[in-house]
Amino acid sequence: VKLLVGIGALASAEVEDLTALGRQLAHLPLHPTVGKLLLYGAFFGVLDPLLTVSCSTAHRSPFVLPSDASQRGAADEAKAKFARDAGGDSDDLAVAAAFLQWQKSQNRLRFCQDNFLAAGVM
């Protein structure tokens, strides 16, 4: 109940009346926070990257940590570059940018290898 009040799906913990947002979320077979993310993404016209981000939170990260310690810096830099390309410094932005660039890539397997990404996750 606390979560639903916190995201604006319930008017209050005492009354437990659904808000307009809560009524919409009740129709979605998703966790309420993911549902709110996707509803707002559709409303603001940014649904595609938010779908990518929401899927990545339900699955493992596409970023690979190399077993060779000498390559870890390059892997961290590849991830940071994706985030910068998306205009920020977060893992979610990095995932969204990596997925978009992967989709546009001519050779997706090579793209994953060059950017320390798990091809099976992408």
N, C-alpha and C positions, 0 to 999 in steps of 0.2 A: 504494500500500500504506500509506503514511504517513497519508493521509486516512482510510482505512478503519479503521486502528488508532485514530486520533484521535477518530472518532465512535463507536467501540465496536463496529464491525462485524467486526473481526478481533481475535482474542485477543492476538496479537503479530506483529511484522514477521518474526520468525524462524520461527515455526511456521505462520503463515497459516491457522489454523483459524477458520472462521466462528463467531461468537457467535450466540445466539438472535436478536439484532437483525439480524445479518448475514444469517442464513437468511431472515428476512422481507424484508429489502431486496433480496435476490437475486431475488425474485419480482416486483419492481416495475420497470417500464420507465422508471425515473427516475434522475436523478443521485442518488447515495446521500444527500447532505445534504438534498435536497428530500424524498426518501423518508422519512428519519428525522423531518423536520419534520411531514410528514403523518401518519405513524404515531403520533407523540406527540400531535398535534392530535386525532386520533380517540380516543386513550386518555384524554385529559384533557377531552374534550367541547368542543373549540374548533376543530373542523375547518373550518367555514365561513370564518372570517376568515383562517385559515392557507392555505386554498385561494386566497383572494383575493391574499394576500401572495405566495404562491409563483408565481402567474400573473403578478403585476406584476414579479417579478424576471426572468421570462423574456421580458418584453415591455417596451415603453417606458413611462415614467412617465405617469400620466394628468394630471399637473399641467402646466399651460401657463405658460411664461414670456412675458408680453406683450412685444411689440416696442416698445410705448410705455413709456418709462422711468418715466413718472409713475404707471403702474399696477403697477409691480413690487412696491412695498411692500404694496399691497392683495392681490396674488397670494400673497406670502410670508405675510401674515397669515391668509389663507384656509386655506392649507396648515397653518400652525401651529394654527389653531383646530380643524381636523380631528384633529390629533394630541392636543390637549388634551382634546377630546371623548372620545377613546379612553383617556384616562388617562395620557398620557405625552408624550414629545417626540421621536418618531422618525418617519422617513419611512414605515416599514412600518405603524405605527399610523395615520398620516394616510391612507394608501391604504385600509386596512380600514374606517376610519370614513367616508371619502368614498364608498366603494362601498355601504356599508350605507345611508347617507343618500340616495344616488342611487337605490337600489332603491325606497325609500319615497316618493320624490318624485312629485308629481302631473304635473309638467312637467319631464321629464328634460333636455331640451335647454336650457331656461331655467336649470335647476339648474347645468348645466355652465357656461353662460355667466357666471352670477353668481358661481361659485366657481373660475373659472379652470381648468376641467377640459376635457380633450379628449373630446368626446362619442364619437368613434369608438373610443377606447381603453376607455372605460367599458363 
